[in-house]
Amino acid sequence: MKDTAMLTTNRKALTVNLDAAKYGTFAEIGAGQEVARHFFRAGGAAGTIAKSISAYDMKFSDEIYGRSQRYVSRERLTTMLAYEYNLLLERLRETRGSQSTFFAFADTVVARSYRNENDGYGWMGIRFQFHPGGEPHDIILHCHLLDTENVNQQQTLGVIGVNLVYGAFYYRDNPSSLIQSLGDNLHKDRFEIDMIKFSGPDFRYADNRLMSLQLVQHGMTNAVMFGRDGDVLQPSEILYKKAVFVQRGSFRPITRVNVDMLECGLRQFTADPMVAGTDIQVLMEITMNNLLASGEVDHDDFLARVDILSFLGYPVMVSNYPEHYRLAAYFRRYTKAMIGSVLGINNLVEIFNEKYYENLEGGILESFGRLFKNTVKLYVYPMRREGLEHFANRTGNASFLEGANVEGNPLITTENLHVPNNLRHLYRHLTENGYLEPVTGFDESLTHIFSRDVLQRIQSGDKSWEKMVPPEVAEIIKDRGLFECQRKRRKLSTR
C-alpha cells in the first residue's frame, strides 16, 4: 500500500539516488529540466544519472529522435523513451547490466511562455526494468499544467516527474498506489492527469481502464476515455476539431432503446447544416455518479459496461460531470465544432431541476447560458408516461407529470411535456430556437424498455431480457456471466 507518511519531493529523489541499483537517463524537452534538477539537487545523483539531455532545437531533436509531425505527442514520447533506453543498454549493459536496473525518463511539454499564454500540457513517461537484465516496462501519462505562471508550471512538472520515477520503482507492485502518489506534494488545482497507461510483462494484470478510472476517482482529472479496442485515449487524440455527439447513460446494460436513441439522434445531428463537412466523434458517456450509485465502484460491473460498448464499436467516456453544461465546457477545450447530445425525457426533466444549480449565482439561467452558448443541441427521445411516473416516484420530482398525457397519447415528448409555470417561457425559448429538438423516426415498440428493468430480469433469471438488448449483447452477457447473469458456459476472459 501507499506510504501513510507522504515523502517530500526531495526525499523521493534522494531515495532513488541512494538506491545503487537504479541507473538511467533523463531526456526533457520543454519547461526546462525540472525533473532531472530535483535529482541533481537532492545529492548522490552521480550514482543514478548516466545522462541528462534537453534537445530544444527542432533540428537537434530530429537528428537524435527522427522527424515528427508533432513534437508534443504520445508518438514523440515513445520515440524518446525507446531511443534513450536502447542507447543506455548499448553502452552500459556489459559493464553494469548485471547489477543495475536501467531506466529512461522522458517528457515533451509545452509550458506557458511569452508566446504561449494557454495552459501548459505534455507527455511524460518512464521505461524501466524491474530487476537487472529484465524486460522493459513503460508507464506513460498526459498532463495539463494549470498554473498561470511559467515558473509554477515548471515546478509542477518537476514534482509530477519525481513522483512518477519514485512510484515506478517503489509502487510498481501496486499501480493504484502509484496513481494516487502522482499528486503528492501538489494541490490538485495545479495539474490534471487525463490519461495513464501501463505496459510490460509484469503489468499484464493491470487493466488500464481501471487505472484511468482511478484518475477520476482521485480527482486528478474529470474525464477519461477508452477507444473501440478498449485502449485508453488522451481526449485530444479523438476530439480535436471534431463535432461531438454523445449519449449519456448507465448502459447497465445497453439496450435496444439506447441503440435506437443513438441512431435516430445521430441521423438528425449529421443532417444539421452546422455539422456539414466536419468529422463526427460519437461517445457513450457514463458519469461517476452513476458508477458510485451503490456507494463504491464495482470494477467488474464497470468493465462489463465498457467491454460491451467497446464490442459494439463505441468509444467510452467516464466523467465527473453530472451537469450537462460542464460536459459541454469540457468538449470546448478540444473543439469549436457543434456538440450534440441525445437523451430521454427523464433526463430532460433533470436538466430543468433547479436544485442542481443552487451553487451558480445565475441559477438555471446561468447553467443554460453556459450550455447553449456555443452551438450545442439536445435531441430528446420520447418516453412512455408510466416510465416517467416511475422516474418521478424514484426521484420525488413529479412536477413535470401534470397534464402531460395529451389526448390519451401514451408517449411524453417535448411537445406535450408539462413544464412548471416558472420555467415555461424558458422551455419555450429553447424549443422554438432549436436548442431542444425532438427525436423523429424512432421505434415506438422499444419505448417500454428501461435498463433498470432489464438488469432486474437478468439477475432474477427472467429470460425475457434477451429480447430487450441487441442479440450480440445478449450473447456476451450470457457467455461471460455479466451483471450476475447465470453463465451459459465457462466465463470468457474480458481483456
N, C-alpha and C positions, 0 to 999 in steps of 0.2 A: 504493500500500500504506500501511498504518498506520505512523505515525512510529515509528522504533526507540526514540527517547528520548521517554518519556512527559512531556507538558507538565503542569505543576501546574494546578489549577483556576483559580487567579488568572491564570496566563499565558494560559490559553484565553480567559477573559473579556476580558482586555486585548487579545488579538489581534483579537477581534471588534470591540471598541470602537475600535481604531485602523484598522479597515478602513472607509474613508469611505463605501463603497457600502452597507453594512449599516445598515438603519434600521427600527425596529419597536416593537411594543408587548408588554408583559408583563402578563398577567392571571392572578392566582393566588388560589385560594380554598382555605383550609385550610393549616395548618403554616406560617403566616407568608408573607412574600415572600422566601423564601430564594434563589430563582434570581435575581431582579432584584437582590437585595442584593450578590451576587458581582460583577455588572457595575457597580453603583454604586461599590463599594469598590475595584475594580481601577483606576479612573481613566479619564477620557475618555468617560464614559457619555453625556454630552450629545450626542456625535456618533452615538450608537447608539439611545438610548431616546427614543421620541416620547412614550410614556405608560406609567406603571405603575399598575395598579389592583388592588384586592383587595376585592371585593364580598362580605363575610362575611355580612351580614344577608340573610336569605332574601327579604324584600320588596325590598330594593335589588337583589339578584341577579335576581329575577323581573322587575323593572321594566327591567333592562338586557337580559337574555338571554331573557326569556319564562319562563313557568311550566314546571316539570319535575317528574315523578313522583319521580325520584331525582336528588339533587344531585351525587352522586359516581358518574358513569356515563359510558359512551362517548358517549351522546347529548348529555349536558351539555357534555362537552369539545368535540365537534364544533360545537355551537352557539356556544360561546365563541370558538372559532377563526374561524368564519365571520363573526361579528359584529365582532370586533376587526379582522380583516383587511380587511373591506369598509369599515369606518369609516376605516381608515388610507388606503385608496385614495381614498375620497370626499373626504377633507380634504387630502391631500398629493400626489395624483397629478399635478396640474397644476404644482405648484411644485417637486417633487422626483422625479417619476416617470421622467424621462429619465436620471437619474444614480444612482438608489437602487434597491437590491434590497430590497423590503419584506418584512417577516416579522411574524407574530403568534405569540407563545408563550403557552401556557395550561396550567394544571394545576388539577385539582379533587381534593382529598385529604382523607382522614380520618386524623389522626395521634393517637397516644396522648395522653390527657389525664386530668384528674381524673375525668371522667365515662366515659371510654373507656379501658380497660386492655388492649385487644386490640392485635394488631399493626396498624400503620398500612397504608393501601393507597390507591391512587388512580390517576387517569388523567392523562397528560401528553402534550402534542403541540406541533408547530410547523407552521405553514403559511407557505411562503416561496417566493420567486421565485429561479430560477437566474440570471437576469440582468434588468436594468431593463426593465420593461414586459412581462416574461414571464408565462406561465401559472403559477398557484399549484400547489405540490406539498405534500403532507402526509406527516408521519411521526407516528404516534400509538403510544403504548405504555401498558401497565398494569404497575404495580409494587407490590410489598409492601415495607414498611419494617419491618425485623426488630429494630431496636434496642429496648431495654427502657425507654428514657427519651425523653421528648418532644423534648428539645433535640437529641439524637443523631439522631432520625428527621428533624428539620428539616434538620440538616446533610447527611444522606444525600440527601434530596430535592433540596437545592440543588446538590450535586455532580452528580447524575444529570442535572438540568436543564441545567447548563452544558455537560456532555458532549454532550447532545442538540443544543443550539444550535450548538456548535462543530462537531460531526460533520455536521450538516445542511449547513453551508457548506463545509467543507473535506474531508469524506469522502463527499460526495454521489455521486461517480462510482464509489465502491467501498462499497456498503452493507454488505458483510461486515466491512470495517474499522470502519465506523461502529458496527455492533453490538458488536464487540469493545471499542471505545473507551468504551461506555456505563458500563463498570465501572472506568474509570481513577480512580486515587486513592481507591479504596474496597476494603475487604475484602469478599469475596463472602458472608460470613455476616451482612452488614448490610442486604442487599437481595435482592429477587428480581424479575426482569422476566419475566413469563409470557406476554406477548403483544406483538407489534410488527407494524405494518402500514405499508407504503409505498404511496403513490398519487400519480398525476400523470403527465403525458405522458412525462417523461424517466425515470420509474421503471417504464415498461412492461416492461422487460427483467428486473426484479427479481421473482422468484417469491416471494410472501410465505410460502409454505410452507417454502421453503428458508431464508428469513431466520429464521423461527421455529425451525426445526430447529437453527440455529446458536446460539440462546439456550441450548438444552440442551447442545450441544457445548462451549460456552464456560463452562458451569457457572453461568449466570445464572438458570436455573430447572431443575426436574427433570421438567417435563412441559409439552407444548404440545398444542393441539387444533385440528382443522380441521372445518368443517361439511360438510354434504352437498353444498354447492355449491363446496367447496374453499376457502372463505373462512376466514381464521384467526379463532379464537374465544378469548375470555377464559374460563377454566374456569367461573367462577361464572355466566356467562350461560346455560349449559346444564345445570349440575349442581345449582344451588341448590334445596335441599329436595326433590330427586327421588330415587327409588330408582334405583340404578345397576346395569346388567347389562353385563358386559364379557367379551369373548373376546380372549385374548392369543394372538398367533401371529406367524409370519413373513409369511404371506399373499403368498408369492413363488412362485406366485400364490395367490389364494384359490381353494379347490377346492370340489367338491360336498360333500365331507365337512365342510368348515368351515361351509358354509351349513346342513347338517343339524344339526351341533352347536349352532349358534346358535338355530335354530328350535325344536329339542327342549328345550334348556336354558331358553330364554326362555318357552316354554309352561309349564314347571314353575315357573319363577320368578314368572310372572304369577299363577299359581293359588295361590301361598302367601298365607295369611291376613295375614302381616305386610306384604304389598305392596298389599293391597286399598285402593282409593281413592287411591293415590299415583301421580303421574305417573312414568313409567319412561323413563330415558335409556339407550339402547343405545350402546356404544362398541366399536370394534375397535382394539386397542392393540398397538403394535409397540415393543419395547424398543430402546434404543441398543445394547445388547449384540448384538442381532440385526443391526442395521444395520452394526455395526462388525466383523462376523464375519470379513470379509476383510482387516481392518486399517484400513480407512478407509471413509467413507460414499461410496457410489456414488450421486450425485444422480439420475441417470437412472433407476436401479433403484428408488430411494426414491419418486420421483414416479410411476413406473409403478404401484407398490403403492397409493399414495394415490389416484391417478386412478381405478383400478378400484374400490376400496372406495367412493369418493365416488359413482361412477356407479351403484353398486348401492344407494345411499341410506344408507350407513353413515357416521356421523361417525368420525373417526380421531383417536387419541391416540398421541403418541410420548412415551415416558417413559424416565427413567434409574432405574427401579425394578425390578431383577431379582427382588427378593424380593416375594412377594405381600403380606406384612404391611405393607410400606412403601407399596404401592399402595393398600391399604385405608385406611391412615392419611391418605393424600393426599385420598381421596374424603371422609373425615370432616371435612375443613376446610370442606366446602361443604354437607354433608347429614347428617342423623341417620337417614335412612330406610335400608331394607335394601339391602345390597350383595350381588350375586351374580356368580359367575364360572364359565363353562363351560370345561372343559379336558379333555385326553386323559389316559389312564392314564400315559403317559410323563411328562407334566408333573406329575402327582401324585407319581410316583416322585421327581422332582427336589425337590419340596417337602419330602419326607421325607429328603433327603440332608443329613446333619448337618454336612457340611463348610461349608455356606453360612452357618452360624450360630455359627462359632467366635469371631466378634467380639462376640457377646452373652454377658453374664455367665450368663444362664439358658439358653443354648444353644437347642435346638429347642423346649423347653417355653416359653421366653420368646417365641419367634417365633410359636408357635401361640396363646399367650395374647394377644398383640397382634393377631393376625389375626382371631380369632373372638370377641373380647370384645364387639363391638357388632353384632349381627345381620348376620353375614357367612356366606354359604353357598357351597360349591363344588359344582358339578354336574359329575359325572365321566362322560365318554363312553368307551365300551369300545374296546379295541384288539386287533387280531389278534396272536397270540403271535409270529409272525415279525417283525411290526413292532417289538414290544418287544425282541426279540432283536437286531434291527438297531440299535436305540437303545442297548442295553446294550453292544454291540461298539464303538459310536462314542464312548460316554461312559466306558466302563470300569466301569459300575455294573450288575453282574449279580445283586446280592443279592436283587432282587425277582422273579427268574425261577423260582427253585427251587419245584417243586411247584405252579406256577400253573395248569397245564393240567389242570383237574379233569375226570375222566371224558371226556377227549377233546374238551372244549369248545374250539373254536378261538379264542374270544374271552376276553380277560382283562378282568375287571370289578372293581368294588370288592368283590364277594363272594368272588372266588377269587384275588385278588392276594396273592402271598406277601409277607409283611412280616417283616423281621428280628426276631429274638426280643426284642431290647431295645426295640423300638418297637410291639410287638403290642398291648399294653394301651392305649397312646396312640391307636393306629389304631382299636381297638375303641371307645374312648370317643367318638371323633369320628363314627364311623359310627352308633353306637347313639343318639347325641343329635342326629342330623340335620345336623351340620355338613358332612358329606360325603354327597351324595345321588346315587345312580346315575341316569344319564340313561335314560329309557324312551322307547319308541316310535320308536327310531332305525331308519335304513335299513341293515340289515346288509350289503347288497350294496355299500355305499360304503366299508366299513371297510378295504379294501385300498389306499385312495388316500392318498398322502402328498405333501406339497408338494415335497419334495426330488426325489422320483421324477418328478413332473410337470415340474419345472424341467429335469431332465436330458433328458427326452424332447423338450421344446420346443427346447432348444439342440442336440440331435442330429438334429432333423428328423423324429423319430418322431411321426407324426400321431395316434397313439392317445391323446395327451394331451388332445385336443379333447373326448373323452367324459368326462374326469375333472374338468372345470371347468364352471360354468354356461354355457349357449350364448352369452349376451351377453358373457361374459368372454372366451370363445374368439375371438369376432369382434373385440373391442377389441385383444387381443394380436396377432392377425394383421394387422389394419388398421394398427396403429401400430408394428409390429415390436418389441414389448416383450419383455424378457427374452431378447434376442438371437434372437428368432424371425424367420425369413425373412419379409419383408413380403409380404402378399398383393397390395397395391397401394401407391401412394405413401403416405409417412408423413403422418399427420394431426397437426395441432397439438395439444399437450396442453392447456394452459390459458393 
